[in-house]
């Protein structure tokens, strides 16, 4: 019985130590997913603006994307 109680105490202590790490890992994964979603939305907006033939500097200002990124997206529209 003493072994079981000591194991439970050890396990409880171990889980308390792991919990903050697990929370931080989840937080980082969520942040990365949100960042990727936002980037994808910016690119989709940029593609729509490129289809309307707006100037690259205007699109860059509106989306926060770099001119080089916009040129790459434009090349995808006109293979």
C-alpha positions as CSV (number, residue, x, y, z in Angstrom):
1,X,0.0,0.0,0.0
2,X,2.8,2.4,0.8
3,X,4.3,1.9,-2.6
4,X,1.0,2.9,-4.2
5,X,0.7,6.0,-2.1
6,X,4.2,7.0,-2.9
7,X,3.7,6.4,-6.6
8,X,0.5,8.6,-6.5
9,X,2.4,11.4,-4.8
10,X,5.2,11.1,-7.3
11,X,2.7,11.1,-10.2
12,X,0.9,14.1,-8.8
13,X,4.2,16.0,-8.4
14,X,5.3,15.0,-11.9
15,X,2.0,16.1,-13.4
16,X,2.2,19.5,-11.7
17,X,5.6,20.0,-13.4
18,X,4.4,18.9,-16.8
19,X,1.2,21.0,-16.8
20,X,2.8,24.4,-17.4
21,X,4.9,22.9,-20.2
22,X,1.8,21.3,-21.8
23,X,-0.1,24.6,-21.5
24,X,2.8,26.5,-23.1
25,X,3.1,23.9,-25.9
26,X,-0.6,24.2,-26.7
27,X,-0.4,28.0,-26.6
28,X,2.5,28.0,-29.0
29,X,0.7,25.6,-31.4
30,X,-2.5,27.8,-31.3
31,X,-0.4,30.9,-32.0
32,X,1.3,29.3,-35.0
33,X,-2.0,28.1,-36.4
34,X,-3.5,31.6,-36.0
35,X,-0.5,33.1,-37.7
36,X,-0.7,30.7,-40.6
37,X,-4.5,31.4,-41.0
38,X,-3.9,35.2,-41.0
39,X,-1.1,34.8,-43.6
40,X,-3.3,32.7,-45.8
41,X,-6.1,35.3,-45.5
42,X,-3.7,38.1,-46.4
43,X,-2.5,36.1,-49.5
44,X,-6.1,35.4,-50.5
45,X,-6.9,39.1,-50.3
46,X,-3.8,39.9,-52.2
47,X,-4.7,37.5,-54.9
48,X,-8.1,39.1,-55.2
49,X,-6.5,42.6,-55.5
50,X,-4.0,41.3,-58.0
51,X,-6.9,40.0,-60.1
52,X,-8.2,43.6,-60.1
53,X,-4.8,44.8,-61.4
54,X,-4.2,47.1,-58.4
55,X,-0.7,48.4,-58.1
56,X,1.7,46.2,-56.0
57,X,2.5,49.0,-53.6
58,X,-1.2,49.5,-52.8
59,X,-1.7,45.8,-52.3
60,X,1.4,45.6,-50.1
61,X,0.1,48.5,-48.0
62,X,-3.3,47.0,-47.7
63,X,-2.2,43.4,-46.8
64,X,1.2,43.9,-45.1
65,X,2.8,41.5,-47.6
66,X,6.2,42.3,-49.2
67,X,6.4,43.3,-52.8
68,X,8.4,40.1,-53.5
69,X,5.6,38.0,-52.1
70,X,3.1,39.8,-54.2
71,X,5.2,39.2,-57.3
72,X,5.3,35.5,-56.5
73,X,1.6,35.4,-56.1
74,X,1.1,37.3,-59.3
75,X,3.3,34.8,-61.2
76,X,0.9,32.1,-59.9
77,X,-2.0,33.9,-61.5
78,X,-0.2,34.2,-64.9
79,X,1.7,30.9,-65.4
